[in-house]
Amino acid sequence: MPVPVVLVLDADPPPRLGRLTGRARIVRTGPADLAARLPAADVLLVWDFASDAVREAWPGPGARPGWVHTASAGVDRLLCPELAASGTVVTNARGVFERPIAEYVAGLVLAFAKDLPTTLALQRERRWRHREGRQVAGSRAVVVGAGPVGREITRLLHGLGVQVALVGRSARRTIHGVGDLGPLAARADWVISAVPLTPATYGMFDTRFFGLLQPSAHFINVGRGATVVEADLVAALHRRWLAGAALDVFADEPLGEESPLWEVPGLLVSPHQSGDTVGWRDRLGEQFVDMYELWTHGEPLPNVVDKQRGYVPSEDLPTDNSGAVEGNSIG
């Protein structure tokens, strides 16, 4: 039996796949050669998960790999109609990023509540100005996106004494449906987005939404950049419709030096790092190798993406296909 060909859409640093020595033929490629090499591949590992190369290269003649794995939670950068309609199995990196992202969100909540950005600014100016912070325990949060990331954020905030409402695509058990989002957000101190990018979530946080928030509220996005209409958020902050916001993801990345987002009062900008902790690339590589073991033995793969919905459905997700607020969110 021929050794399977694992095609790697590479990025620097490359994945450590030493455990596959002798059990797979690793072929590394960049975006320019991806289309030509797809027909000979059994498996495609999308290590460069910030690239649009798969979406661009997938349509066309020739065979295609039976399994595509992306080293990210989000799959919006690789899904195209041809891949969605194919028999190829798509999996993601669900299970690697949830806890780090939740810790990052908790850190932002604490930083905003205790006004740490102002403290740092005043220290640089050598100014002593006493202020009062907010107590986190007893405050209210709405977490939008009831996939693993949203659920882990909810668990961690509960530990801080925050009253959390988790909003998913549809109401079930302890999860609110998307129809409840407006009334919940209007009473929230913290609104946290952890939604995937789908046609239903594109631009969902806009002027209408920000107009619902309390002037003391904060908005945090660790999901997908294009779910937020950035110009609307900037306008809302300038009008003081909300107290502040933190964006870790953006519609266009990396954020250019000329972007006005860098200087918006009350906006904290971070470079898509909420899920990246020391050793995260090694964990991603280990996850792929473990999944390859299952694949070679014909066993079911975890983290299989519903290609029509654009994410891995949670186990308790209803089988109907309406709406789309559930699922994983970070890549």
C-alpha positions in Angstrom: 0.0 0.0 0.0 1.5 3.4 -1.0 2.5 5.8 1.7 -0.1 8.6 2.0 0.9 12.0 0.8 0.4 14.8 3.3 0.5 18.2 1.6 1.3 21.0 4.0 0.4 24.6 3.1 3.4 25.9 5.0 4.1 28.9 7.2 7.0 29.9 9.3 7.8 28.1 11.6 6.7 24.9 10.0 4.9 22.1 11.9 6.9 19.5 13.7 5.7 16.2 12.1 8.6 14.0 13.0 6.3 11.3 14.4 5.0 10.7 10.8 8.5 9.8 9.5 8.1 6.6 7.4 4.3 6.7 7.7 3.6 9.6 5.4 5.3 11.5 2.6 5.3 15.1 3.7 5.2 17.6 0.8 5.5 21.3 1.7 4.1 24.0 -0.6 3.4 27.6 -0.7 0.3 29.3 -2.2 1.7 29.6 -5.7 2.2 25.8 -6.1 -0.8 24.6 -4.1 -3.2 24.1 -7.0 -0.7 22.0 -9.0 0.0 19.7 -6.0 -3.5 19.2 -4.7 -4.3 16.3 -7.1 -1.5 14.1 -5.8 -2.3 14.7 -2.1 -4.3 12.4 0.2 -4.4 14.9 3.1 -4.0 18.6 3.1 -2.7 20.3 6.3 -3.5 24.0 6.2 -0.7 25.2 8.5 -0.9 28.7 7.1 -4.4 29.3 8.3 -4.3 33.0 7.6 -4.0 32.3 3.8 -6.8 32.4 1.3 -4.8 30.0 -0.9 -7.0 26.9 -0.4 -10.2 28.8 -1.3 -8.5 30.1 -4.5 -6.7 26.8 -5.5 -9.5 24.2 -4.7 -11.7 24.8 -7.8 -10.3 23.2 -10.9 -9.5 19.9 -12.6 -8.0 16.8 -11.0 -8.4 14.8 -7.8 -8.6 16.5 -4.4 -7.5 15.3 -1.0 -10.1 13.3 1.0 -9.3 15.1 4.2 -8.4 18.8 4.9 -7.3 19.9 8.4 -6.8 23.5 9.3 -4.6 24.5 12.3 -7.2 27.0 13.3 -10.7 27.1 14.8 -12.2 29.2 12.0 -12.6 27.8 8.5 -13.9 30.9 6.7 -10.5 31.5 5.0 -10.5 28.1 3.2 -14.2 27.2 2.5 -15.4 27.8 -1.0 -18.5 26.4 -2.8 -16.5 23.6 -4.5 -15.0 22.4 -1.2 -18.3 22.7 0.6 -20.0 20.6 -2.0 -17.3 17.9 -2.2 -17.0 14.7 -0.3 -13.8 15.9 1.4 -13.8 15.9 5.2 -12.7 19.2 6.8 -11.5 19.3 10.4 -10.3 22.1 12.6 -8.2 22.7 15.7 -11.0 22.7 18.2 -9.7 22.0 21.7 -6.4 24.0 21.5 -7.5 27.6 21.9 -10.5 27.6 24.2 -8.8 28.0 27.6 -6.2 30.6 26.4 -8.9 32.7 24.8 -11.1 32.5 27.9 -8.2 33.6 30.1 -7.5 36.5 27.7 -11.1 37.7 27.9 -11.1 37.4 31.7 -7.9 39.5 31.7 -9.6 42.2 29.5 -12.7 42.3 31.8 -10.5 42.8 34.9 -8.3 45.4 33.1 -11.4 47.4 32.1 -13.0 47.1 35.4 -9.9 48.3 37.3 -9.1 50.9 34.6 -5.6 49.5 34.1 -5.1 51.3 30.7 -5.5 54.7 32.4 -3.2 53.6 35.2 -0.5 52.7 32.7 -1.0 56.0 30.9 -0.8 58.0 34.1 2.4 56.2 35.2 4.1 57.1 31.9 3.1 60.7 32.7 4.2 60.4 36.3 0.8 61.6 37.5 -0.8 60.5 40.7 -4.6 60.5 40.2 -6.8 58.4 42.4 -9.8 56.7 40.8 -12.4 54.1 41.8 -12.6 50.8 39.9 -15.6 48.6 39.3 -16.3 45.3 41.1 -16.4 42.5 38.6 -18.4 40.1 40.9 -22.1 40.7 40.4 -21.7 42.4 37.0 -23.5 41.0 33.9 -22.0 39.6 30.8 -23.4 38.3 27.5 -21.3 35.8 25.6 -22.3 35.5 22.0 -21.4 32.2 20.4 -22.1 29.0 22.4 -19.4 26.8 20.9 -16.4 25.6 23.0 -14.8 29.1 23.1 -17.9 30.8 24.3 -18.6 28.1 26.9 -15.1 28.3 28.3 -15.4 32.0 28.6 -18.7 31.6 30.4 -17.1 29.1 32.9 -14.2 31.4 33.6 -16.3 34.5 34.1 -18.6 32.6 36.4 -15.6 31.9 38.5 -15.1 35.7 38.9 -18.7 36.0 40.1 -20.0 37.4 36.8 -23.6 36.7 35.9 -23.3 35.3 32.3 -25.9 34.8 29.7 -24.7 32.5 26.9 -26.3 33.2 23.5 -26.3 30.5 20.7 -28.0 30.0 17.4 -31.0 28.5 19.1 -32.4 28.3 22.6 -31.7 25.0 24.5 -31.1 24.1 28.1 -29.0 26.9 29.6 -28.4 28.7 26.3 -30.4 31.7 25.0 -31.4 31.9 21.4 -30.2 34.7 19.1 -33.6 36.4 19.4 -32.7 37.2 23.1 -29.5 38.9 22.2 -30.9 42.5 22.0 -32.6 42.6 25.4 -29.7 40.8 27.1 -27.1 43.1 25.6 -29.1 46.2 26.7 -28.6 45.2 30.4 -25.0 43.9 30.1 -21.8 45.3 31.5 -19.7 43.1 29.2 -20.6 41.9 25.7 -18.2 39.3 24.4 -18.3 38.0 20.8 -17.0 34.5 20.1 -18.9 33.7 16.9 -17.6 32.2 13.7 -17.8 34.2 10.4 -20.8 33.0 8.4 -23.3 34.8 6.1 -25.6 35.2 9.1 -22.9 36.7 11.4 -21.2 39.0 8.9 -21.6 42.6 10.2 -23.9 41.5 13.0 -22.4 44.0 15.5 -23.4 47.3 13.9 -24.8 50.8 14.7 -28.2 49.3 15.7 -26.5 46.8 18.1 -24.1 49.3 19.7 -27.0 51.7 20.2 -28.6 49.1 22.5 -25.7 49.1 25.0 -25.5 50.9 28.3 -23.0 53.8 28.3 -21.0 51.9 31.0 -20.8 48.7 28.9 -17.7 47.2 27.2 -17.6 45.2 24.0 -14.9 42.5 23.4 -14.4 40.6 20.1 -12.3 37.4 20.1 -14.3 35.8 17.3 -14.0 37.0 13.7 -13.2 40.6 12.7 -15.8 40.8 9.9 -18.6 40.2 12.4 -18.1 43.8 13.6 -18.8 46.8 11.4 -15.6 48.6 12.6 -16.7 52.1 11.4 -19.9 51.7 13.4 -18.0 50.7 16.5 -15.6 53.7 16.1 -18.6 56.0 15.8 -20.3 54.5 18.8 -17.1 55.0 20.9 -16.7 58.6 19.8 -20.4 59.2 20.7 -19.8 57.4 24.1 -22.6 55.0 23.5 -20.4 52.5 25.4 -17.5 52.9 27.7 -14.9 51.0 25.8 -14.1 48.0 23.6 -11.3 45.5 22.8 -10.7 44.0 19.4 -8.3 41.0 19.0 -9.5 40.3 15.4 -10.1 42.6 12.5 -11.7 42.6 9.1 -8.3 43.0 7.5 -5.2 41.6 9.1 -2.6 42.6 9.9 -3.9 46.0 10.9 -2.1 48.6 8.9 -0.2 51.5 10.5 -2.6 53.9 8.8 -5.7 52.4 10.3 -7.6 54.9 12.5 -8.4 52.1 14.9 -5.0 52.5 16.6 -6.1 55.9 18.1 -9.7 55.5 18.9 -10.4 56.6 22.5 -11.5 53.6 24.7 -10.5 51.0 22.1 -7.8 48.4 23.0 -6.2 46.8 20.0 -4.3 43.5 20.1 -2.8 41.5 17.1 -5.0 38.4 17.0 -3.2 36.8 19.9 -5.9 35.9 22.4 -5.5 32.1 21.8 -1.7 32.0 21.3 0.2 30.9 24.4 3.7 29.5 24.7 3.9 26.2 22.9 0.7 26.6 20.9 2.2 25.6 17.6 3.6 22.4 19.1 0.1 21.6 20.4 -1.4 22.1 17.0 1.2 19.8 15.4 0.6 17.1 18.0 -3.2 17.4 17.5 -2.8 16.8 13.7 -0.5 13.8 14.2 -3.0 12.3 16.7 -5.8 12.8 14.1 -3.6 11.3 11.4 -3.3 8.1 13.5 -7.1 7.9 13.6 -7.4 8.6 9.9 -4.9 5.8 8.9 -6.8 3.3 10.9 -10.1 4.3 9.4 -11.5 5.6 12.7 -13.9 8.6 12.9 -12.1 12.0 13.1 -13.0 14.5 15.7 -13.7 18.2 15.0 -15.5 17.5 11.7 -16.7 20.8 10.2 -20.3 21.1 8.9 -19.3 22.7 5.6 -22.7 24.2 5.1 -22.8 25.9 8.5 -19.1 26.8 8.5 -18.1 25.4 11.9 -18.1 22.2 14.1 -21.6 21.9 15.6 -21.8 21.3 19.3 -23.2 18.0 20.4 -26.4 19.5 21.6 -27.0 21.5 18.5 -30.4 20.9 16.8 -30.3 19.4 13.4 -32.1 22.1 11.5 -30.1 24.5 9.5 -31.6 27.9 10.3 -29.4 30.8 11.4 -25.8 30.6 12.5 -24.5 31.9 15.8 -23.3 28.6 17.3 -19.8 27.2 16.9 -16.1 27.7 17.2 -14.7 31.2 16.6 -10.7 31.7 16.6 -8.0 30.9 14.3 
